[in-house]
Amino acid sequence: MKGEHQQAGEVLRKIGLSQAEEHLAAIRNSVHLEIGQTSAPLFVRSLSKPISLAVAVAMFNQLGGINALWYYANTIFAMAGFSKDSSALQSVMLGVANLIATLVGMERNIFSSRMCWNCCCRSCRAWNTALS
């Protein structure tokens, strides 16, 4: 806080708060409570697996090239001979197919055992790539 309590009170009155001083006191108290608190550390041993998985999924999305496909989808479909409206519809259909493949992959992963999990991921990725 910069100590500009007078100006803060004026702003609160301008926006229509009838009890500006009480609101200002509540704001001051909440700021003082937050100053003593620290955030939980992110890089601890118990969180290493979820963080590693999140980074791996993000890397797969970037390195898999799907973002380039989404960015250039209209151009790709237009070059393939589709009209501009039809190429936009094809992009939407591609997104729906990707969503369905993702949901099917998630569903199969949830109900399959750990041994089969790797095979399911590979088949869903192959299917998704084939649809792309």
Stockholm file with secondary structure:
# STOCKHOLM 1.0

chainA/1-132         MKGEHQQAGEVLRKIGLSQAEEHLAAIRNSVHLEIGQTSAPLFVRSLSKPISLAVAVAMFNQLGGINALWYYANTIFAMAGFSKDSSALQSVMLGVANLIATLVGMERNIFSSRMCWNCCCRSCRAWNTALS
#=GR chainA/1-132 SS CCSCHHHHHHHHHHTTCTTHHHHHHHHHHHHHHHHTCCCCCSSCGGGHHHHHHHHHHHHHHHHTTHHHHHHHHHHHHHHTTCCHHHHHHHHHHHHHHHHHHHHHHHHHHHHSCHHHHHHHHHHHHHHHHHHC
#=GC SS_cons         CCSCHHHHHHHHHHTTCTTHHHHHHHHHHHHHHHHTCCCCCSSCGGGHHHHHHHHHHHHHHHHTTHHHHHHHHHHHHHHTTCCHHHHHHHHHHHHHHHHHHHHHHHHHHHHSCHHHHHHHHHHHHHHHHHHC
//
